[in-house]
Amino acid sequence: MTEHKVGKAELCREVAKRAKLTQRETAEVMDALTATIQDNLVKGKKVQLIGFGSFEVKKCAERKGRNPRTGDTLPIPAHNKPFFKPGKKLRDAVN
């Protein structure tokens, strides 16, 4: 199976057709949606889109890593990682 990536412009075109909006309006809505999801994740909130999935932030503890070139061990600091968990409808649709 060959991989085909759908970029923002192509996604905007498809959404604009379905929603009967202009591509410019659709791009503004998509930008607002992604910014709102990001703002809520920064505040530590979980964002749920029932049926589609949920976005949340997972805390990763500090751990030791290895430099692949030199083999040296180095610390990887604790950090937060955005995480997406697909909903049942989405899982069922792709399977």
VMD Tcl script that draws the C-alpha trace (Angstrom):
set ca {
  {0.00 0.00 0.00}
  {1.49 3.35 -1.00}
  {1.35 6.16 1.49}
  {-0.47 9.32 0.48}
  {-0.36 12.21 2.92}
  {-3.21 14.68 3.01}
  {-1.95 18.19 3.72}
  {-3.81 21.14 5.16}
  {-4.72 22.61 1.75}
  {-6.21 19.33 0.49}
  {-8.02 18.80 3.78}
  {-9.45 22.34 3.57}
  {-10.74 21.67 0.05}
  {-12.48 18.46 1.14}
  {-14.00 19.99 4.29}
  {-15.10 23.10 2.37}
  {-17.02 20.92 -0.11}
  {-18.76 18.94 2.64}
  {-19.60 22.01 4.75}
  {-20.49 24.18 1.74}
  {-18.04 26.88 2.89}
  {-15.27 28.69 1.08}
  {-11.74 27.32 1.44}
  {-10.76 30.55 3.23}
  {-13.57 30.16 5.81}
  {-12.68 26.50 6.26}
  {-8.99 27.33 6.81}
  {-9.98 29.90 9.46}
  {-12.20 27.36 11.23}
  {-9.46 24.71 11.12}
  {-6.90 27.18 12.49}
  {-9.29 28.17 15.28}
  {-10.00 24.51 16.09}
  {-6.35 23.49 16.30}
  {-5.46 26.61 18.33}
  {-8.30 25.91 20.76}
  {-7.24 22.28 21.19}
  {-3.64 23.41 21.76}
  {-4.68 26.09 24.30}
  {-6.70 23.56 26.29}
  {-3.85 21.03 26.30}
  {-1.46 23.75 27.53}
  {-3.92 24.40 30.39}
  {-3.79 20.69 31.28}
  {-7.28 19.92 30.02}
  {-8.28 16.84 28.04}
  {-10.16 17.53 24.77}
  {-12.73 14.90 23.77}
  {-14.46 14.65 20.41}
  {-16.92 11.82 21.05}
  {-16.61 9.10 18.41}
  {-13.47 10.62 16.89}
  {-11.00 10.59 19.76}
  {-9.42 12.52 22.59}
  {-6.34 14.67 22.96}
  {-4.43 14.85 26.22}
  {-0.99 15.53 27.63}
  {1.07 12.70 29.10}
  {3.95 13.33 31.45}
  {7.17 11.52 30.56}
  {9.57 10.94 33.44}
  {13.28 11.66 33.18}
  {15.19 8.73 31.76}
  {18.57 7.77 30.40}
  {19.16 7.67 26.68}
  {22.07 6.73 24.49}
  {23.80 8.76 21.79}
  {23.71 6.45 18.74}
  {26.95 7.87 17.30}
  {29.14 7.67 20.38}
  {27.27 5.20 22.59}
  {27.49 7.68 25.50}
  {24.68 7.61 28.06}
  {22.92 10.93 28.58}
  {19.92 12.07 30.60}
  {16.68 12.86 28.81}
  {14.79 15.39 30.96}
  {11.18 14.95 32.06}
  {8.76 16.46 29.56}
  {5.12 16.61 28.49}
  {3.98 14.86 25.33}
  {0.73 15.47 23.42}
  {-1.17 12.23 22.94}
  {-4.16 11.27 20.74}
  {-6.35 8.29 21.53}
  {-8.76 7.37 18.71}
  {-12.44 6.83 19.56}
  {-14.42 3.69 18.83}
  {-16.09 5.06 15.66}
  {-12.71 6.04 14.19}
  {-11.10 2.71 15.13}
  {-14.01 0.79 13.60}
  {-13.95 2.92 10.43}
  {-10.30 2.22 9.67}
  {-10.52 -1.51 10.44}
}
mol new
graphics top color blue
foreach p $ca { graphics top sphere $p radius 0.5 }
foreach p [lrange $ca 0 end-1] q [lrange $ca 1 end] { graphics top cylinder $p $q radius 0.2 }
display resetview
